[in-house]
């Protein structure tokens, strides 16, 4: 069975969303996947900073 994911609703500035869509398209990703990737990178960075 696959990984279970929760659905959330957020409000984003439309200009930011359009930029994210463009970057996602360049990387052959969905908008959702792009946002998830960005958040995972942020969390990883914060966690590694906390271990110093």
ABEGO torsion letter per residue (X at the ends): XBBBBBBBBBBBBAAAAAAAAAAAAAAGBBAAAAAAAAAAAAAAAAAAAAAX
